[in-house]
Amino acid sequence: MKIKIKELLKKLASGLTASISGILGAIGGAGNKKVRRWGIPLTIASTSWGIEHHWTAFLAFALAGPMSIGYGLPGGDDKGSALGRFWYRVCSQHHLSADILTRTTIGLVYALILALIALFRGNWAVYAWTGPGIVFILGITPLTWNKLGTYKLLGLDLLWGETVIYSMVGLTSIVQLIF
């Protein structure tokens, strides 16, 4: 009975962490980048520590790294991020290809962090879907999530696309840490 309760708690915590991460990610996209860069890792680390009491919970703070990598492409008055400019040049200014490769690159950085967690936790079977999953979710963003529109929360116009992306970052990270 005790094991079933803990498994249920893990599943509930994963869903709640994903939801909170999605909202924090969207708020970060609406202006306050620190909410995304530090709020999501803090949420994931706190949840993981609360459930597992394992030092790997603190590896969640490494997620602030890829959350700080810009994914913007050059256009209009925006010169884009360094990574976005790189892929834009490599792709001969083909916007969609550069966008997919930019976001896939960031997904690979997330996947490396999840691999580090898997290394210390020994849960490579979990990584078999979290690692490729986060790369896929970020990589297909230009084709899918970016077209979902906006919603209002706390007086802010938030993007559904960013909510989906950062929900998945939160979900894959917390699952890698607690299962």
C-alpha positions in Angstrom: 0.0 0.0 0.0 2.8 2.4 0.9 4.5 1.8 -2.5 1.3 2.5 -4.4 0.8 5.8 -2.5 4.4 6.9 -3.3 3.9 6.0 -7.0 0.7 8.0 -7.1 2.4 10.9 -5.4 5.2 10.8 -8.0 2.6 10.9 -10.9 0.7 13.8 -9.3 3.9 15.7 -8.6 5.0 15.2 -12.2 1.8 16.6 -13.6 1.8 19.5 -11.2 5.5 20.3 -11.9 4.8 20.2 -15.7 1.9 22.6 -15.3 3.8 25.0 -13.1 6.9 24.8 -15.4 4.7 25.6 -18.4 3.2 28.7 -16.9 6.6 29.9 -15.6 8.1 29.3 -19.0 5.3 31.4 -20.7 5.7 34.2 -18.1 9.4 34.2 -18.9 8.6 34.5 -22.5 6.3 37.5 -21.8 9.2 39.5 -20.4 10.7 38.3 -17.1 13.3 35.8 -18.2 14.4 35.1 -14.6 11.0 33.6 -13.8 11.7 31.0 -16.5 15.5 30.5 -15.9 15.3 30.1 -12.1 11.6 29.4 -11.3 11.4 26.2 -13.4 14.7 24.7 -12.0 13.7 25.7 -8.5 10.3 24.0 -9.0 11.8 20.9 -10.3 14.6 20.7 -7.7 12.1 21.3 -4.9 9.7 18.7 -6.1 12.4 16.1 -6.7 14.0 16.8 -3.3 10.7 16.6 -1.5 9.9 13.2 -3.0 13.3 11.5 -3.3 15.7 13.3 -1.0 18.5 12.6 -3.5 21.3 15.0 -4.2 20.6 14.8 -8.0 17.6 17.1 -7.4 20.1 19.9 -7.5 21.1 19.1 -11.0 17.8 20.7 -12.0 19.6 24.0 -11.6 21.7 23.1 -14.7 18.5 23.6 -16.7 19.0 27.3 -16.3 21.8 27.0 -18.9 19.7 26.0 -21.9 16.9 28.3 -20.7 19.4 31.1 -21.1 20.3 30.2 -24.7 18.3 32.4 -27.0 16.5 30.8 -29.9 15.5 33.9 -31.9 16.4 34.2 -35.6 17.4 37.4 -37.4 14.5 39.4 -38.8 13.2 42.9 -38.8 14.9 45.0 -36.1 15.9 41.8 -34.2 19.4 40.5 -34.9 18.4 37.2 -33.2 20.4 35.1 -30.8 24.0 33.9 -31.5 22.7 30.3 -32.0 19.8 31.5 -34.2 22.2 33.6 -36.3 24.6 30.6 -36.7 21.9 28.3 -38.0 20.3 31.1 -40.1 23.7 31.4 -41.9 24.2 27.7 -42.2 20.7 27.2 -43.7 21.3 30.0 -46.2 18.7 32.2 -44.5 16.0 29.6 -44.8 13.9 30.6 -41.7 12.1 27.3 -41.0 15.2 25.1 -41.3 17.2 27.5 -39.1 14.4 27.6 -36.5 14.1 23.8 -36.3 17.9 23.4 -36.0 18.2 26.1 -33.4 15.5 24.6 -31.2 16.7 21.1 -31.8 20.2 22.2 -30.6 18.7 23.6 -27.4 16.8 20.3 -27.0 20.1 18.4 -27.3 21.5 20.5 -24.4 18.5 19.6 -22.3 19.0 16.0 -23.2 22.6 16.2 -22.1 21.5 17.3 -18.7 18.9 14.6 -18.5 21.7 12.1 -19.5 23.8 13.4 -16.6 20.9 12.8 -14.2 20.4 9.3 -15.7 24.1 8.6 -15.2 23.9 9.4 -11.5 20.5 7.9 -10.9 21.0 4.8 -13.1 17.7 5.2 -14.8 18.6 4.9 -18.4 15.3 3.2 -19.3 13.6 6.4 -18.3 16.1 8.4 -20.3 15.3 6.3 -23.4 12.1 8.4 -23.7 12.9 11.7 -21.8 16.1 12.5 -23.8 14.8 11.9 -27.3 11.4 13.3 -26.2 12.7 16.7 -25.2 14.8 17.0 -28.4 11.7 16.1 -30.5 9.4 18.5 -28.6 11.7 21.4 -29.1 12.6 20.5 -32.6 9.0 20.4 -33.9 8.1 23.7 -32.2 8.2 25.8 -35.4 5.8 23.4 -37.1 3.4 23.0 -34.2 3.4 24.7 -30.9 4.2 28.2 -32.3 0.8 28.2 -34.0 -1.3 27.7 -30.9 -1.9 31.4 -30.1 -2.1 33.2 -26.8 -4.0 33.3 -23.5 -4.3 35.8 -20.7 -3.0 35.0 -17.2 -2.1 37.5 -14.4 -2.7 40.3 -16.9 -0.1 38.9 -19.3 -0.5 37.7 -22.9 1.1 34.3 -22.7 1.9 31.9 -25.6 0.4 28.5 -25.6 3.5 27.3 -27.5 5.8 28.3 -24.7 3.5 26.7 -22.2 3.6 23.4 -24.0 7.4 23.5 -24.4 8.2 24.3 -20.8 5.6 21.9 -19.5 7.5 19.2 -21.4 10.8 20.5 -20.1 9.4 20.3 -16.6 7.8 16.9 -17.2 10.9 15.2 -18.7 13.1 16.6 -16.0 11.0 15.7 -13.0 10.4 12.2 -14.4 14.1 11.7 -15.0 14.7 12.8 -11.4 12.1 10.8 -9.5 11.4 7.6 -11.5 
